[in-house]
Amino acid sequence: MPHRRQASYRCVLRLLFPIIVIVTVISLRNLYPYLQPSTHSKKNENASSVRKSSHVNMLRSGSPPRVDRSILEKLRSLDGDEYQAGASTSPPSWPPEVTRLPVENPTRFSISNSFRDTELDAELCKTTPCRLLLPTFIGEQESKARRHLLQISHLSQSLNRTLVLPNVGRSRMGSCAKWDFGFYYELAEFRHAQVGFREFRRWVALRASRPRAQVIEILPTRQDTADSRGLVILNSFDDPNLENAEVAISTSRDPAKMPRNHCLHGRANNLLFGDFSPMSIYPRVSGFAPVRHSLSKRDDLLYFGLGVKAALSSPVVAMESRRFNGTELGEPDVLLLSWDFRHTVFPLMSNNVLKYATKWTRVAESLSTRLQPFIAVHWRMERVPTSSLLSCAPLLISAITSLLTESIEITSVYFATDYPSEGLDKPHSSTFHVGEVHHTAIQLFETAFAEAVELNGVRLTNLIGELGVGGREGFGTEDLDAGLMGIIDKMVSTRATLFISGGPRCGKPRWVIRMSHYIINLNKGLGQFIHRTDHP
């Protein structure tokens, strides 16, 4: 019985063994891929080892590894799924691996920039879009430059543009000057829409889209150059509105360059010049010669003013000045104006004046009160022939002593001059070259004043002597600007008891408002220095 039972077990095992073998083989075949490393994994391990070795070499050499787009393409070709965020379970390595570069959404970026530019325009000009006019250069010094600025302000109003007040310094106005406009003048008295030069520079720097600028010159006559290629001349044949002015457009000239330095490449370098050609506007011409004789007539000057407005508003001029075809450019954001025309071309109201800053008016009032009664002498030496200078000094002494013989109680003589008495390193004008003869003339005048018996008890003084730099008037060395000194000299002189200025051969005649009942004409016999009490 036991023998039979063992035999039956053997038969069952013989029948089950092939089945067990078959099942085992099938199971092993299914499990085989999971028990062997994949080809991709081997490639990744090799790539990783190469990267790590290169990173180590770079770090040992002192330079960080560089990752460019070619490396990213290789990483992407290995196994895209393995480099997705969160898929890797390997410990982090250093430096971190870069799998892709971030990409800005251009639509979102442009929309946000557009909103920001609109806000900046509204902040500066109180309207959008912001259209500006900046006088980069005004051709005359402070006294006449004030009137020219009022002319330019009138023009900006006519063009519906906001005026950028130029900087001031050394008796000049323009974008290269050192001081803010308010250093010389009272901003509260300026009645037209205007912004400061500093605010203009901030606006230019912050705008995402670069403000487009065009250079404009106002000239007394056409400036021909040796190279006239690319010069487009427009007149009434091209636009009937240009009957009082001609326009020359320089299509080949670098738009960023002006005949005079405007200093904007360093102060407002975000301006874009490439869209519009520079142009000049000047009085109409007859044949090839400018009609110079007509400029002496007041009516013709006003007609030229109308021509300037017409040229800057002309669609024909605008189209010719664009450097690209089409009208999508619109008009320039900023007109950079170089004003080198010496006449008044726009009518100005009699009450339209530009007052000096209150701070300096108070300084002049304080000085004149302390000096009263006094004589103010203005001697501008720059344009006096050097052959006449030495003879002018004793003539000035004679003019002063002649006034004192009239029994006028004069205690001081206030001496205003363009000679740099505060120091030779501070010339009052870039065109005034002080020489030895100027030093000698001043020494002769001071010596003769000290030795004249008639002038005993009369004190000779000037602005520097009265202020005592850094003294009681709160006037520091940083304020020693030639233009400001001229402004204070002028205001002090208008408050003088008597005023003497240079005659035809010893200087430039000056006029002040009559301040007293004394009217003495020293032109008789003396000829070189005259006393004025009438207003020009």
C-alpha positions as CSV (number, residue, x, y, z in Angstrom):
1,M,0.0,0.0,0.0
2,P,2.7,2.6,0.8
3,H,4.5,1.5,-2.3
4,R,1.5,2.4,-4.5
5,R,1.0,5.8,-2.8
6,Q,4.6,6.8,-3.6
7,A,4.2,5.7,-7.2
8,S,1.1,8.0,-7.6
9,Y,3.1,11.0,-6.2
10,R,5.8,10.4,-8.8
11,C,3.2,10.5,-11.6
12,V,1.8,13.8,-10.4
13,L,5.2,15.4,-10.1
14,R,6.1,14.2,-13.7
15,L,2.9,15.8,-14.9
16,L,3.4,19.2,-13.0
17,F,7.1,19.7,-13.6
18,P,6.7,20.9,-17.2
19,I,3.9,23.2,-16.2
20,I,6.0,24.7,-13.4
21,V,9.0,25.2,-15.7
22,I,6.8,26.9,-18.3
23,V,5.2,29.3,-15.8
24,T,8.7,30.1,-14.3
25,V,10.1,31.0,-17.7
26,I,7.2,33.2,-18.6
27,S,7.5,35.0,-15.3
28,L,11.2,35.6,-15.6
29,R,10.8,36.9,-19.2
30,N,8.3,39.5,-17.9
31,L,10.5,40.5,-15.0
32,Y,13.7,40.7,-17.1
33,P,13.3,44.4,-18.2
34,Y,12.8,45.5,-14.7
35,L,15.9,43.7,-13.4
36,Q,18.3,45.2,-16.1
37,P,19.3,49.0,-16.4
38,S,17.8,50.6,-19.5
39,T,19.8,52.0,-22.4
40,H,18.5,55.5,-21.7
41,S,19.6,55.3,-18.1
42,K,23.1,54.3,-19.1
43,K,23.2,57.3,-21.5
44,N,22.0,59.6,-18.8
45,E,24.6,58.2,-16.3
46,N,27.3,58.8,-18.9
47,A,26.0,62.3,-19.7
48,S,25.8,63.1,-16.0
49,S,29.3,61.9,-15.3
50,V,30.6,64.0,-18.2
51,R,28.7,67.1,-17.0
52,K,29.9,66.6,-13.4
53,S,33.5,66.2,-14.5
54,S,33.4,69.3,-16.7
55,H,31.7,71.3,-13.9
56,V,34.4,70.2,-11.5
57,N,37.1,71.2,-13.9
58,M,35.5,74.6,-14.5
59,L,35.1,75.2,-10.8
60,R,38.8,74.2,-10.2
61,S,39.8,76.7,-12.8
62,G,37.9,79.5,-11.1
63,S,35.2,80.0,-13.7
64,P,31.5,79.0,-13.4
65,P,30.1,76.6,-16.0
66,R,28.4,78.2,-19.0
67,V,25.1,76.9,-20.2
68,D,23.9,77.9,-23.6
69,R,21.1,76.7,-25.9
70,S,23.3,74.0,-27.5
71,I,23.6,72.3,-24.0
72,L,19.8,72.6,-23.6
73,E,19.2,70.9,-26.9
74,K,21.5,68.0,-25.8
75,L,19.7,67.7,-22.5
76,R,16.3,67.6,-24.3
77,S,17.5,64.9,-26.6
78,L,18.5,62.5,-23.8
79,D,15.1,62.0,-22.2
80,G,12.5,64.7,-22.1
81,D,10.4,63.1,-19.3
82,E,13.3,62.8,-16.9
83,Y,13.9,66.6,-16.9
84,Q,10.4,67.7,-16.1
85,A,9.9,69.5,-12.9
86,G,9.5,67.1,-9.9
87,A,10.3,64.0,-12.0
88,S,13.9,63.5,-10.8
89,T,14.5,61.7,-7.5
90,S,18.3,62.0,-7.5
91,P,19.8,64.2,-4.8
92,P,20.4,67.9,-5.9
93,S,23.8,68.8,-7.3
94,W,25.7,72.1,-7.4
95,P,25.8,74.2,-9.6
96,P,22.1,73.5,-10.3
97,E,21.3,72.3,-13.8
98,V,19.5,74.6,-16.1
99,T,16.8,72.9,-18.2
100,R,15.2,75.9,-19.9
101,L,15.4,79.7,-20.1
102,P,12.4,81.8,-19.0
103,V,10.5,83.5,-21.8
104,E,8.7,86.8,-21.3
105,N,5.2,87.2,-22.5
106,P,5.7,90.0,-25.1
107,T,2.0,91.0,-25.2
108,R,1.9,91.5,-21.4
109,F,5.2,93.4,-21.5
110,S,4.2,95.9,-24.2
111,I,0.8,96.5,-22.5
112,S,2.5,97.3,-19.2
113,N,5.0,99.6,-20.8
114,S,2.3,101.4,-22.7
115,F,0.4,102.1,-19.4
116,R,3.6,103.3,-17.8
117,D,4.4,105.7,-20.6
118,T,0.9,107.1,-20.5
119,E,1.2,107.7,-16.8
120,L,4.6,109.4,-17.3
121,D,3.2,111.7,-20.0
122,A,0.2,112.7,-17.9
123,E,2.5,113.4,-14.9
124,L,4.8,115.7,-16.9
125,C,2.5,117.4,-19.4
126,K,-0.9,117.0,-17.7
127,T,-2.1,115.5,-21.0
128,T,-1.3,112.6,-23.3
129,P,0.6,112.2,-25.5
130,C,3.3,114.5,-24.2
131,R,4.6,116.9,-26.8
132,L,7.6,119.1,-25.8
133,L,9.7,121.9,-27.1
134,L,13.2,122.3,-25.5
135,P,15.4,125.4,-26.4
136,T,18.9,123.8,-26.5
137,F,20.6,127.0,-27.4
138,I,19.6,130.7,-27.4
139,G,22.0,133.0,-29.3
140,E,22.4,136.0,-27.0
141,Q,23.3,136.6,-23.4
142,E,21.0,136.9,-20.5
143,S,19.3,140.3,-21.0
144,K,18.2,139.6,-24.5
145,A,17.9,135.8,-24.0
146,R,15.0,136.5,-21.7
147,R,13.0,138.1,-24.5
148,H,13.9,135.3,-26.9
149,L,12.7,132.8,-24.3
150,L,9.3,134.6,-24.2
151,Q,9.3,134.3,-28.0
152,I,9.9,130.6,-27.8
153,S,7.2,130.3,-25.2
154,H,4.8,131.9,-27.6
155,L,5.8,129.5,-30.3
156,S,5.3,126.5,-28.0
157,Q,1.8,127.6,-27.3
158,S,1.1,128.0,-31.0
159,L,2.3,124.5,-31.6
160,N,0.3,123.1,-28.6
161,R,3.5,121.9,-27.0
162,T,4.8,122.2,-23.4
163,L,7.9,124.3,-23.0
164,V,10.9,122.8,-21.3
165,L,12.6,125.6,-19.4
166,P,16.3,125.5,-20.3
167,N,19.1,125.5,-17.7
168,V,21.0,128.8,-17.1
169,G,24.6,129.7,-16.3
170,R,27.3,132.2,-17.3
171,S,24.6,134.6,-18.7
172,R,23.4,131.9,-21.1
173,M,20.3,129.7,-21.5
174,G,20.4,126.2,-22.9
175,S,20.7,122.5,-22.3
176,C,24.4,122.6,-21.6
177,A,24.1,125.2,-18.8
178,K,24.8,124.2,-15.1
179,W,21.9,125.6,-13.1
180,D,18.2,125.1,-13.0
181,F,16.1,127.8,-14.6
182,G,14.9,128.9,-11.1
183,F,18.4,129.8,-10.1
184,Y,18.0,133.1,-12.1
185,Y,14.3,133.6,-12.5
186,E,11.0,133.5,-10.6
187,L,9.1,130.4,-11.8
188,A,5.8,131.6,-10.3
189,E,5.8,134.5,-12.7
190,F,6.1,132.3,-15.8
191,R,2.6,132.1,-17.1
192,H,2.8,129.5,-19.9
193,A,2.7,125.7,-19.7
194,Q,6.2,124.7,-18.8
195,V,8.3,121.9,-17.1
196,G,11.8,122.0,-15.7
197,F,14.8,120.5,-17.4
198,R,15.4,118.1,-14.6
199,E,11.9,116.8,-14.8
200,F,12.3,116.4,-18.6
201,R,15.5,114.3,-18.1
202,R,13.6,112.1,-15.7
203,W,10.8,111.6,-18.2
204,V,13.2,110.7,-20.9
205,A,15.0,108.2,-18.7
206,L,11.9,106.4,-17.4
207,R,10.0,106.0,-20.7
208,A,10.0,102.4,-22.0
209,S,9.5,103.7,-25.6
210,R,12.3,106.1,-26.4
211,P,11.0,109.7,-27.0
212,R,11.6,110.7,-30.6
213,A,13.4,114.0,-31.1
214,Q,13.9,116.4,-34.1
215,V,16.5,119.1,-34.3
216,I,15.2,122.5,-35.4
217,E,17.3,125.7,-36.1
218,I,15.9,129.2,-36.5
219,L,18.5,131.2,-38.4
220,P,18.7,134.7,-40.0
221,T,19.8,133.3,-43.3
222,R,20.4,130.0,-45.0
223,Q,23.6,128.3,-43.9
224,D,25.2,126.7,-47.0
225,T,27.8,124.0,-46.6
226,A,30.4,122.6,-48.9
227,D,28.4,119.4,-49.1
228,S,24.9,120.1,-50.2
229,R,24.0,116.5,-51.0
230,G,20.8,115.4,-49.3
231,L,19.6,119.0,-48.7
232,V,15.9,119.5,-49.5
233,I,14.7,123.1,-49.8
234,L,11.0,123.8,-49.3
235,N,9.3,127.1,-50.0
236,S,5.9,128.5,-51.3
237,F,6.2,126.3,-54.4
238,D,5.9,123.2,-52.2
239,D,3.5,124.6,-49.7
240,P,1.6,128.0,-50.1
241,N,1.8,128.6,-46.4
242,L,5.6,128.9,-46.7
243,E,5.5,132.3,-48.4
244,N,7.3,134.0,-45.4
245,A,10.0,131.4,-44.7
246,E,12.0,128.7,-46.3
247,V,12.9,125.3,-44.9
248,A,16.2,123.4,-45.5
249,I,16.0,119.7,-44.5
250,S,19.3,117.8,-44.1
251,T,18.3,114.2,-45.1
252,S,22.0,113.1,-45.1
253,R,23.2,114.7,-41.9
254,D,23.4,112.7,-38.7
255,P,20.1,113.6,-36.9
256,A,21.8,113.4,-33.5
257,K,24.4,116.1,-34.4
258,M,23.7,119.8,-34.1
259,P,26.0,122.7,-35.2
260,R,26.4,123.4,-31.5
261,N,26.8,120.9,-28.7
262,H,23.5,120.3,-26.9
263,C,24.9,118.0,-24.2
264,L,21.9,115.7,-24.5
265,H,23.9,112.5,-25.2
266,G,25.1,112.6,-21.6
267,R,22.0,114.3,-20.0
268,A,19.2,112.6,-21.9
269,N,20.7,109.7,-23.8
270,N,17.5,107.8,-24.2
271,L,16.3,110.3,-26.8
272,L,15.8,108.7,-30.3
273,F,17.1,110.9,-33.2
274,G,16.9,108.5,-36.1
275,D,13.3,109.0,-37.2
276,F,13.4,112.7,-38.3
277,S,15.9,114.7,-40.3
278,P,17.2,118.0,-38.8
279,M,16.0,121.2,-40.5
280,S,16.6,124.9,-40.4
281,I,14.0,127.7,-40.9
282,Y,15.1,131.1,-42.2
283,P,13.5,134.2,-43.9
284,R,12.5,133.8,-47.5
285,V,15.1,134.5,-50.1
286,S,15.1,136.3,-53.4
287,G,17.0,134.4,-56.0
288,F,20.1,133.2,-54.2
289,A,20.5,136.1,-51.8
290,P,18.5,136.5,-48.6
291,V,16.3,139.5,-48.4
292,R,18.3,141.1,-45.6
293,H,16.9,144.7,-46.0
294,S,13.4,143.4,-45.2
295,L,14.5,142.3,-41.7
296,S,14.8,146.0,-40.6
297,K,11.0,146.3,-41.0
298,R,8.8,145.4,-38.1
299,D,6.1,144.0,-40.3
300,D,8.4,141.7,-42.2
301,L,9.7,140.3,-38.9
302,L,6.2,139.5,-37.8
303,Y,5.6,137.8,-41.1
304,F,8.7,135.7,-40.6
305,G,7.2,134.6,-37.2
306,L,4.1,133.5,-39.1
307,G,6.4,131.6,-41.5
308,V,8.1,129.8,-38.6
309,K,4.7,128.6,-37.2
310,A,3.6,127.5,-40.7
311,A,6.8,125.5,-41.3
312,L,6.5,123.6,-38.0
313,S,2.8,122.9,-38.7
314,S,3.1,122.0,-42.4
315,P,2.2,118.5,-43.5
316,V,4.5,118.8,-46.5
317,V,7.5,119.7,-44.2
318,A,6.6,116.9,-41.8
319,M,6.5,114.3,-44.6
320,E,9.8,115.4,-46.1
321,S,11.5,115.3,-42.7
322,R,10.5,111.7,-41.9
323,R,13.3,109.3,-42.6
324,F,10.9,106.4,-43.2
325,N,7.9,106.2,-45.5
326,G,4.4,106.4,-44.2
327,T,2.5,108.5,-41.7
328,E,2.6,106.0,-38.8
329,L,5.5,107.9,-37.2
330,G,3.3,110.9,-36.4
331,E,5.1,113.9,-35.1
332,P,8.2,114.1,-32.9
333,D,7.8,113.8,-29.2
334,V,10.4,116.5,-28.6
335,L,11.5,119.5,-30.7
336,L,15.1,120.5,-29.9
337,L,15.2,124.2,-30.8
338,S,18.4,126.2,-31.6
339,W,17.3,129.8,-31.6
340,D,19.9,132.0,-33.3
341,F,17.7,134.8,-34.6
342,R,18.3,138.2,-33.0
343,H,15.0,139.9,-33.7
344,T,11.6,139.8,-32.2
345,V,9.2,137.9,-34.5
346,F,6.2,137.4,-32.3
347,P,4.1,140.2,-30.7
348,L,4.6,140.3,-26.9
349,M,2.3,141.8,-24.4
350,S,3.8,144.7,-22.4
351,N,3.1,142.9,-19.1
352,N,4.7,139.7,-20.3
353,V,8.0,139.8,-18.4
354,L,10.3,137.3,-16.8
355,K,11.2,138.4,-13.3
356,Y,14.3,137.6,-11.5
357,A,14.3,135.2,-8.5
358,T,13.0,136.8,-5.3
359,K,16.2,135.7,-3.4
360,W,18.4,137.9,-5.7
361,T,15.9,140.8,-5.7
362,R,16.1,141.0,-2.0
363,V,19.9,140.8,-2.1
364,A,20.0,143.8,-4.5
365,E,17.5,145.8,-2.4
366,S,19.7,145.1,0.7
367,L,22.9,146.2,-1.1
368,S,21.4,149.4,-2.6
369,T,19.9,150.5,0.7
370,R,23.2,150.1,2.4
371,L,25.0,152.1,-0.3
372,Q,22.6,155.0,-0.6
373,P,23.2,157.6,-1.9
374,F,25.6,156.2,-4.5
375,I,26.7,156.3,-8.2
376,A,26.5,153.2,-10.2
377,V,29.1,152.8,-13.0
378,H,28.8,150.2,-15.7
379,W,32.0,149.6,-17.8
380,R,31.8,146.7,-20.2
381,M,35.3,146.2,-21.5
382,E,34.9,143.2,-23.8
383,R,34.2,145.1,-27.0
384,V,36.4,148.2,-26.3
385,P,39.4,148.4,-28.7
386,T,42.5,147.8,-26.7
387,S,44.0,151.0,-28.1
388,S,41.3,153.0,-26.3
389,L,41.3,151.2,-22.9
390,L,44.1,153.1,-21.3
391,S,42.6,156.5,-22.2
392,C,39.2,155.4,-20.9
393,A,40.3,155.0,-17.3
394,P,41.1,158.7,-16.6
395,L,37.9,159.8,-18.5
396,L,35.8,157.7,-16.2
397,I,37.4,159.4,-13.2
398,S,36.6,162.8,-14.8
399,A,33.0,161.8,-15.3
400,I,32.6,160.8,-11.6
401,T,34.3,164.0,-10.3
402,S,32.1,166.1,-12.5
403,L,29.0,164.6,-10.9
404,L,30.4,165.2,-7.4
405,T,31.0,168.9,-8.2
406,E,27.2,169.3,-8.4
407,S,27.2,169.1,-4.6
408,I,25.4,165.8,-4.6
409,E,25.8,163.9,-1.3
410,I,27.4,160.7,-2.7
411,T,29.1,158.3,-0.3
412,S,29.8,155.4,-2.6
413,V,30.6,154.4,-6.2
414,Y,29.4,151.0,-7.2
415,F,31.6,149.6,-10.0
416,A,29.9,147.0,-12.3
417,T,32.1,145.6,-15.0
418,D,32.7,142.4,-17.0
419,Y,36.3,142.4,-15.9
420,P,36.7,139.3,-13.6
421,S,37.5,141.2,-10.4
422,E,36.6,138.1,-8.3
423,G,39.5,136.1,-10.0
424,L,41.0,135.6,-13.4
425,D,39.9,131.9,-13.3
426,K,36.3,133.0,-13.6
427,P,35.9,134.9,-16.9
428,H,32.5,136.5,-17.4
429,S,32.2,135.5,-21.0
430,S,33.6,132.7,-23.1
431,T,34.3,135.3,-25.8
432,F,36.1,137.8,-23.5
433,H,39.8,137.1,-23.5
434,V,41.3,139.2,-20.7
435,G,44.8,140.5,-21.5
436,E,47.5,142.6,-19.9
437,V,46.0,145.9,-21.2
438,H,42.7,145.1,-19.3
439,H,44.6,144.6,-16.1
440,T,46.5,147.9,-16.6
441,A,43.3,149.8,-17.3
442,I,41.7,148.6,-14.1
443,Q,44.8,149.4,-12.1
444,L,44.9,152.9,-13.6
445,F,41.2,153.5,-12.7
446,E,41.6,152.2,-9.1
447,T,44.8,154.2,-8.5
448,A,43.4,157.4,-9.9
449,F,40.2,157.0,-7.8
450,A,42.4,156.6,-4.7
451,E,44.5,159.6,-5.5
452,A,41.8,162.0,-6.6
453,V,41.3,164.8,-4.0
454,E,37.7,165.3,-5.2
455,L,36.9,161.7,-4.3
456,N,38.1,161.8,-0.7
457,G,35.6,160.2,1.6
458,V,33.9,158.4,-1.4
459,R,34.2,154.6,-1.2
460,L,34.8,152.5,-4.4
461,T,33.1,149.1,-4.1
462,N,31.7,146.3,-6.2
463,L,29.5,143.2,-5.7
464,I,32.2,141.0,-4.3
465,G,33.3,143.6,-1.9
466,E,29.8,144.2,-0.6
467,L,28.8,140.6,-0.3
468,G,31.9,139.4,1.3
469,V,31.5,135.9,-0.2
470,G,29.8,133.7,2.4
471,G,29.0,136.7,4.6
472,R,25.9,138.4,5.7
473,E,23.9,138.0,2.5
474,G,24.2,134.2,2.6
475,F,26.1,134.3,-0.7
476,G,28.4,131.3,-1.1
477,T,31.2,130.5,-3.5
478,E,29.0,128.0,-5.3
479,D,26.8,131.0,-6.4
480,L,29.7,132.9,-8.0
481,D,28.3,132.7,-11.5
482,A,29.1,135.5,-14.1
483,G,25.5,135.7,-15.2
484,L,24.1,136.0,-11.7
485,M,26.7,138.7,-10.9
486,G,25.5,140.6,-13.9
487,I,21.9,140.3,-12.8
488,I,22.5,141.6,-9.3
489,D,24.7,144.4,-10.8
490,K,21.8,145.4,-13.0
491,M,19.3,145.4,-10.2
492,V,21.6,147.4,-7.9
493,S,22.3,149.9,-10.7
494,T,18.5,150.6,-11.2
495,R,18.3,151.7,-7.6
496,A,21.3,154.1,-7.8
497,T,21.1,157.8,-7.3
498,L,23.1,158.4,-10.5
499,F,24.2,156.0,-13.3
500,I,27.2,156.2,-15.6
501,S,27.8,153.9,-18.6
502,G,30.4,153.7,-21.3
503,G,30.1,155.9,-24.3
504,P,30.6,154.9,-28.0
505,R,34.4,154.4,-27.7
506,C,34.8,153.2,-24.1
507,G,32.1,150.5,-23.7
508,K,28.5,149.9,-24.4
509,P,25.9,152.4,-23.4
510,R,23.4,151.2,-20.8
511,W,20.1,152.7,-19.7
512,V,18.3,152.5,-16.3
513,I,15.0,153.8,-15.1
514,R,15.4,157.4,-13.8
515,M,15.8,157.2,-10.0
516,S,16.3,160.9,-9.1
517,H,15.7,164.4,-10.5
518,Y,19.3,164.9,-11.4
519,I,19.8,164.9,-15.2
520,I,23.4,165.5,-16.2
521,N,24.8,164.9,-19.7
522,L,28.5,164.2,-19.5
523,N,28.8,163.6,-23.2
524,K,29.8,167.2,-23.8
525,G,33.5,167.5,-23.8
526,L,34.1,164.0,-22.3
527,G,32.5,161.9,-25.0
528,Q,33.5,158.5,-23.6
529,F,31.3,158.1,-20.5
530,I,27.7,159.3,-20.4
531,H,25.0,159.5,-17.7
532,R,21.6,158.3,-18.5
533,T,18.3,158.7,-16.6
534,D,15.9,157.8,-19.3
535,H,14.4,154.3,-20.0
536,P,15.2,152.8,-23.4
